[in-house]
């Protein structure tokens, strides 16, 4: 099996607000707009998609982790939207990461993180 790409699809009750958040606030590339579903490119081979569905989203149960080189820089860019930020950047000694969380318009947790130890991908 040779997996070429990866997409995680999540439901949303408000595709327009979700699209605005990921495209304009998180500055992700809108890869495909399928009308009731949108797909954003997160990295060379990674994608996240949202499809408009009438669902009861359980807040805080889904975590989307985005790996970045400079957690503090991302935090500075996003902290003007303080209502979204859950916590400032901090070291998590158990997992040896530096990270912070915010919530998207759907209530999903978005984690920006950097591994403190070198990781071979």
Secondary structure, DSSP 4 states (H G I P E B T S, - for coil): -----EEEEEEES-HHHHHHIIIIIS--EEEEE-SSEEEEE-SSSEEEEEEE------TTS-EEEEE-S-HHHHHHHHGGGTTTEEEEEEEETTTTEEEEEEE-TTS-EEEEEEESS----
